[in-house]
Amino acid sequence: MVPEKVAPVIVPAVPLSAAVQGEPPAPGAPVPPAPAEGISAVVTISGSGVGAKSTSLPSGKTVPNGPKGSLVIVGGALRSDNATVWERIVRLAGGESARIAVFASASASPEATAKFNVELLNQYGADAFFIPVAVRLAGSDYLAAADDPELAAAVRKAGGVYFAGGDQARITRSLRRPDGSNSLVLDAIWDMYRKGGVIAGSSAGAAIMSSTMFDEPRTVLGTLKHGVAEGHEISPGLGFIGDDVFVDQHLLVRGRFARMLPAMLKKGYKLGLGIDENTAMVVTSNRDVEVIGYKGALLIDLHEASTEPGAFNLSNARVSYLDAGDRFNIASGEFFPAQDKAEGKLDPAKPYYREPLFAADILGNTTVVDLMGKLIDSDQPDAIGITLGSPRSAQPDLGFEFRFSRVRDSIGYMSAASEAYSIYNLRMDIRPIQIRLPLYQYQSERPSLNTPPQLRGSE
């Protein structure tokens, strides 16, 4: 049953644990979420059906029979100077000298990629080491390596695992046997995770976190037009985050939020989390998600969404933007704005934007978040974005309208420090539209004054 909608709830700030304040936990021990200075506001939005109502912060208890460890899901393009993310990986693995097993399985050049990431993690205080299980590793039988008891033991004893980027299909191919069963090394990763370790991954290493991942997808627009098929555009991931949340990466830079929707509908996911580049989602054992790094993440909620036959369409989806420092609890459905936004709740009676809101390319770099930010701080009831393809592409006359609307429980916050928005619970409707061809015509050149009057067109 979908719980009834409730008003936002404000609770006092909570004290930080010793681990958050800088005292490193024991290797492999579970670590509670770590906002910079504590959390002072919680927004419960349960009309979307994401969880039961609650007026308190998550207790920190682990999910029964679930992993006791953490995930650090990076959207790709993680810079070497992003200390916030790298230091969090090391701390969750146990702190100074934490043993972290590096997998370069996705890379076309595993040795070089592993060397770079091992050295980088060590610069941030880890004691990282390479696990040579990779399809492209020269002179190696990756299937035999994945079932090597010594490699499995090394992973099991580590405090964390890091998956570098590349092609995510190479990761699943190298860690699962041809019959689909887990290799010894993959079982060891799960054991390490269940005992309190951290699994981190960037780009391809993020894609494997859900039980379904993109494999050989079309373009974002092509995915909307043609959908996805198992074994082609999508395939099984490793499922560390659980079977109920779909994960995608490079999200805002490449407009990939839209391609998540056909995949989620195909596989029955109700929640999707998409993370942007140089940014990470830290997922704890109590299913608390914290965004850290450069940008943010989108949460897509399809609990109350519906579709109709024909070209792709979607009604009454909900979409939220979690900026750096924000948190969301998957189990309870609560949003926790970062401390620099907690006192910056937007007043709908005092909007900043007062003109119609429209984006000609909703799949452009960060366009969707820019449009959502303007809508939540405007006097407009909705904002429209469209996407269309080249006149020379397949189905050139098919495009899509994305309509974002404020609803009763839509809430926005703005940071006093950076003027960045956090946007919770906007409605999103997508409809196919017909593109009239030719889409545009060149304006006629203005006739020259030297042209005889009888040859000039009417002006």
C-alpha positions in Angstrom: 0.0 0.0 0.0 1.3 3.5 -0.9 1.6 5.5 2.3 -0.3 8.8 2.5 1.5 12.1 1.9 2.9 13.9 4.9 4.4 17.3 5.5 8.1 17.9 5.8 9.5 17.3 9.2 12.3 19.3 10.8 14.5 17.7 13.5 17.4 19.0 15.5 21.0 18.4 14.5 22.5 15.1 15.5 26.0 14.7 17.1 28.7 13.1 14.9 30.0 9.7 15.8 33.7 9.2 16.6 34.2 7.8 13.1 32.7 10.8 11.5 34.9 13.1 13.6 38.0 11.6 12.4 38.7 8.5 14.5 39.2 5.7 12.0 37.1 2.6 12.5 38.6 -0.9 12.8 39.3 -2.5 9.4 36.1 -3.7 7.8 33.9 -2.2 10.5 30.6 -0.6 9.4 30.8 3.2 9.4 27.8 5.5 9.8 27.1 8.3 7.3 29.4 11.2 7.5 28.0 14.6 6.6 30.5 17.4 7.1 28.9 19.1 10.2 25.8 17.1 11.0 22.3 17.1 9.6 19.7 19.6 10.8 16.7 19.0 8.6 14.9 16.0 7.3 12.2 16.0 4.7 9.8 13.0 4.6 8.1 12.6 1.3 6.2 9.3 1.3 3.5 10.0 -1.3 5.9 8.5 -3.8 5.7 5.2 -2.1 9.3 4.9 -1.4 9.0 4.0 2.3 7.2 4.2 5.6 6.9 7.6 7.3 9.4 8.5 9.9 10.3 11.6 11.9 13.8 10.7 13.0 17.1 10.1 11.5 18.0 6.5 10.4 19.0 4.5 13.4 22.2 3.2 11.8 21.1 -0.4 12.2 21.9 -2.7 9.3 19.2 -4.3 7.2 18.4 -7.7 8.6 20.4 -10.4 6.7 21.8 -7.7 4.5 25.4 -6.5 3.9 27.0 -4.7 6.8 29.4 -2.8 4.5 29.1 0.3 2.4 29.2 1.2 -1.3 30.9 4.2 -2.9 29.3 4.6 -6.4 31.2 7.1 -8.5 29.6 8.4 -11.7 32.9 8.3 -13.7 35.6 10.8 -14.6 36.8 10.8 -10.9 39.7 13.2 -10.7 42.8 12.3 -8.8 42.5 15.5 -6.7 38.9 14.7 -5.5 40.1 14.1 -2.0 36.5 14.0 -0.6 35.8 10.8 -2.5 39.2 9.1 -2.4 39.5 9.7 1.4 36.0 8.4 2.0 36.9 5.1 0.2 40.0 4.7 2.3 38.3 5.5 5.6 35.4 3.1 4.9 38.0 0.4 4.1 39.5 0.9 7.6 41.5 4.1 7.5 45.3 4.4 7.4 47.0 1.5 5.6 43.6 -0.1 4.8 44.0 -3.0 2.4 42.0 -2.3 -0.8 41.9 -4.8 -3.7 41.9 -3.0 -7.0 40.1 -4.6 -10.0 40.9 -3.2 -13.4 38.7 -5.8 -15.1 36.8 -3.3 -17.1 39.9 -1.7 -18.6 41.4 -2.3 -22.1 44.8 -1.9 -20.4 44.4 -3.5 -17.0 48.0 -3.4 -15.8 48.4 0.4 -16.5 44.9 1.2 -15.0 45.6 -0.9 -11.9 49.0 0.7 -11.4 47.5 4.2 -11.6 44.7 3.4 -9.1 46.9 1.5 -6.7 49.3 4.4 -6.5 46.5 6.9 -6.2 44.8 5.0 -3.3 48.1 4.7 -1.6 48.6 8.4 -1.8 45.4 8.8 0.2 46.7 6.4 2.9 45.6 3.0 1.7 47.7 -0.2 1.2 46.2 -1.1 -2.2 47.0 -4.1 -4.3 46.1 -5.4 -7.8 43.9 -8.4 -8.3 44.8 -9.7 -11.8 41.4 -10.9 -12.9 40.7 -9.2 -16.3 39.6 -10.3 -19.7 42.2 -8.1 -21.4 45.1 -9.0 -19.2 47.9 -10.3 -21.5 49.2 -13.8 -20.7 46.5 -14.5 -18.1 43.6 -17.0 -18.0 41.0 -14.8 -16.4 38.6 -17.7 -15.6 41.3 -19.6 -13.8 42.4 -16.4 -12.0 38.9 -15.7 -10.8 38.8 -19.2 -9.2 42.3 -18.9 -7.6 41.9 -19.6 -3.9 44.8 -17.4 -3.0 43.4 -14.4 -4.8 40.0 -15.1 -3.2 41.6 -15.2 0.2 43.4 -11.9 -0.3 40.1 -10.2 -1.3 38.3 -11.7 1.7 40.9 -10.3 4.1 40.8 -6.8 2.6 38.8 -3.9 4.0 37.6 -2.8 0.5 37.5 -3.4 -3.2 37.8 -0.7 -5.9 36.5 -1.3 -9.5 38.1 1.0 -12.1 36.2 2.2 -15.2 36.0 0.9 -18.7 33.5 -1.7 -20.1 31.3 -3.1 -17.4 30.6 -6.2 -19.4 34.2 -7.2 -18.9 33.7 -7.1 -15.1 30.8 -9.5 -15.1 32.4 -11.7 -17.7 35.6 -12.0 -15.7 34.0 -12.6 -12.3 31.2 -15.0 -13.3 31.8 -18.5 -14.7 30.4 -19.3 -18.2 27.3 -21.0 -16.5 26.5 -17.7 -14.7 27.6 -18.9 -11.2 29.9 -16.9 -9.0 33.6 -17.4 -9.1 35.6 -17.8 -5.9 36.8 -14.2 -6.1 33.3 -12.8 -6.6 32.1 -14.8 -3.6 35.0 -13.4 -1.6 34.0 -9.8 -2.6 30.5 -10.6 -1.2 31.9 -12.0 2.0 34.1 -8.9 2.5 31.1 -6.7 1.9 28.8 -8.6 4.2 31.4 -8.4 7.0 31.5 -4.6 6.8 33.9 -3.8 4.0 33.4 -1.2 1.3 32.9 -1.8 -2.5 33.7 1.2 -4.6 33.6 1.7 -8.3 33.7 4.4 -10.9 31.9 4.5 -14.3 31.8 0.8 -15.3 32.5 0.1 -11.6 29.3 1.9 -10.8 27.2 0.2 -13.5 27.7 -3.2 -11.9 26.3 -2.1 -8.6 22.7 -2.8 -9.5 21.3 -6.2 -10.5 20.6 -4.9 -14.1 23.1 -2.7 -16.0 23.4 -1.2 -19.4 25.6 -3.4 -21.7 25.5 -2.2 -25.3 23.0 0.7 -25.2 21.9 2.9 -28.0 22.1 6.7 -27.6 19.8 8.2 -25.0 17.3 9.3 -27.6 17.6 6.0 -29.4 16.8 4.2 -26.2 13.6 6.2 -25.8 12.6 5.4 -29.3 13.4 1.7 -29.4 13.5 0.5 -25.8 15.9 -2.1 -24.3 16.2 -5.8 -24.7 17.8 -8.3 -22.3 21.2 -9.5 -23.6 21.6 -6.5 -25.8 21.1 -3.0 -24.3 20.9 -4.4 -20.8 22.3 -7.4 -19.0 22.7 -8.7 -15.3 25.0 -6.6 -13.0 26.4 -7.8 -9.7 23.7 -6.3 -7.6 25.6 -5.0 -4.6 23.0 -2.3 -3.9 20.1 -4.8 -4.0 17.5 -5.9 -6.4 15.2 -2.8 -5.9 17.3 0.1 -7.1 18.6 0.7 -10.6 22.0 2.6 -10.9 23.4 4.6 -13.8 26.4 6.8 -14.2 27.8 9.8 -16.2 24.3 11.0 -15.6 24.0 14.8 -15.9 26.8 15.4 -18.2 25.4 13.0 -20.8 21.7 13.4 -20.2 21.4 9.7 -19.2 18.5 10.1 -16.8 16.2 9.6 -19.7 17.7 6.2 -20.7 17.1 4.9 -17.2 13.4 5.0 -17.7 12.9 2.3 -20.4 15.3 0.0 -18.5 13.5 0.5 -15.2 10.1 -0.1 -16.7 11.4 -3.2 -18.6 12.8 -4.8 -15.4 10.2 -3.5 -12.9 12.4 -1.1 -10.9 10.5 1.5 -8.9 13.6 3.5 -7.8 16.6 4.6 -9.9 19.7 6.5 -8.8 21.9 8.2 -11.3 25.2 9.8 -10.3 27.1 12.5 -12.2 30.8 12.6 -13.0 33.4 13.3 -10.4 30.7 12.6 -7.8 29.8 9.7 -5.6 26.9 8.2 -3.8 27.9 6.6 -0.5 25.4 3.9 0.4 25.5 2.5 4.0 24.2 -0.7 5.4 21.0 1.1 6.6 20.4 2.1 3.0 21.3 5.7 3.7 22.6 7.5 0.5 24.9 10.5 0.8 26.1 12.4 -2.2 29.7 13.7 -2.1 32.1 15.3 -4.6 31.6 17.7 -7.4 27.9 17.7 -8.4 24.9 15.5 -7.5 22.6 12.7 -8.3 19.0 12.2 -9.6 16.5 10.0 -7.9 13.7 8.7 -10.1 10.6 7.2 -8.5 8.1 5.2 -10.5 5.9 4.0 -7.7 2.9 5.9 -9.0 3.9 6.2 -12.7 1.9 4.8 -15.6 2.4 4.3 -19.3 0.3 3.8 -22.4 0.8 1.7 -25.5 2.6 3.1 -28.5 5.7 5.3 -28.5 7.4 5.7 -25.2 5.4 7.8 -22.7 5.3 8.1 -19.0 2.9 9.8 -16.6 3.3 10.8 -12.9 6.9 9.9 -12.4 8.7 11.7 -9.6 12.2 13.1 -9.9 14.5 14.6 -7.3 18.0 16.2 -7.4 20.3 15.5 -4.5 23.2 17.9 -4.5 26.5 17.3 -2.8 26.0 16.8 0.9 22.4 15.8 0.6 21.2 12.4 1.8 18.3 10.1 1.0 17.2 7.0 2.8 16.0 4.2 0.5 14.1 2.4 3.2 12.3 5.4 4.7 11.9 7.7 1.8 13.4 10.6 3.7 15.5 13.4 2.2 18.1 15.2 4.3 19.4 18.5 2.8 23.0 19.3 3.4 23.7 21.6 6.3 24.4 24.6 4.1 20.9 24.3 2.7 18.9 23.3 5.8 18.0 26.9 6.6 17.5 27.7 3.0 14.1 26.2 2.3 12.5 28.1 -0.7 9.3 30.1 -0.1 6.9 29.5 -3.0 5.5 33.0 -2.3 8.8 34.6 -3.1 9.9 33.1 -6.5 13.0 34.3 -8.3 12.0 33.3 -11.8 8.9 34.8 -13.3 8.9 33.7 -17.0 7.9 30.6 -18.9 10.5 27.9 -18.5 11.6 25.9 -21.6 14.7 23.9 -22.7 15.3 23.1 -26.3 17.6 20.1 -25.5 16.6 18.5 -22.2 19.3 15.8 -22.7 22.1 18.5 -22.8 24.9 18.7 -20.2 23.1 19.4 -16.8 20.1 20.9 -18.6 17.6 18.8 -16.6 18.9 20.0 -13.3 19.1 23.6 -14.4 15.5 23.5 -15.5 14.4 21.8 -12.3 16.2 24.4 -10.2 14.4 27.2 -12.1 11.1 25.6 -11.7 11.3 25.0 -7.9 12.2 28.7 -7.5 9.6 30.2 -9.9 6.0 31.3 -10.1 5.4 28.9 -13.0 3.4 25.7 -12.5 5.5 23.7 -14.9 8.6 23.7 -17.1 9.0 22.0 -20.5 12.0 20.5 -22.2 12.1 18.6 -25.5 14.5 16.3 -27.3 14.7 15.5 -31.0 17.2 13.9 -33.4 18.9 14.6 -36.6 16.6 14.8 -39.7 18.8 12.0 -41.1 18.4 9.7 -38.1 15.9 6.8 -37.8 12.4 8.1 -37.1 13.4 11.7 -37.5 9.8 12.9 -37.0 9.6 11.4 -33.4 10.7 13.5 -30.5 9.7 13.7 -26.8 8.4 16.4 -24.5 9.4 16.3 -20.8 7.1 18.3 -18.6 8.1 18.9 -15.0 5.5 20.2 -12.6 5.4 21.3 -9.0 3.1 19.3 -6.8 1.9 19.7 -3.2 5.0 18.0 -1.7 7.6 19.5 -4.0 10.3 21.1 -1.9 13.4 23.1 -2.8 16.4 24.3 -0.8 19.2 26.7 -1.8 22.6 26.9 -0.4 23.6 30.2 1.1 27.2 29.5 0.3 27.0 28.3 -3.4 23.5 29.1 -4.5 23.1 25.5 -5.5 19.7 23.9 -5.4 18.4 20.7 -3.8 15.1 19.8 -5.4 12.8 17.1 -4.0 9.7 15.5 -5.6 8.9 17.2 -8.9 6.4 15.4 -11.1 7.7 14.3 -14.6 5.5 13.4 -17.6 7.0 12.4 -20.9 5.0 12.4 -24.2 6.0 11.5 -27.7 5.7 14.5 -30.1 5.7 14.8 -33.9 8.5 16.8 -35.4 7.4 18.5 -38.6 9.9 18.1 -41.3 11.7 20.1 -42.5 12.2 21.3 -38.9 13.4 24.7 -40.1 14.1 26.7 -43.3 16.7 29.2 -44.1 15.5 32.8 -44.2 15.5 34.3 -47.7 18.4 36.7 -48.2 17.4 40.3 -48.3 17.3 41.4 -52.0 20.1 43.7 -53.1 19.2 47.3 -53.8 20.8 46.7 -57.2 18.2 44.0 -58.0 15.6 45.3 -60.5 12.3 45.9 -58.8 10.5 43.3 -60.9 12.9 40.6 -59.5 12.6 41.5 -55.9 10.1 39.6 -53.7 7.7 41.3 -51.5 9.3 42.6 -48.2 
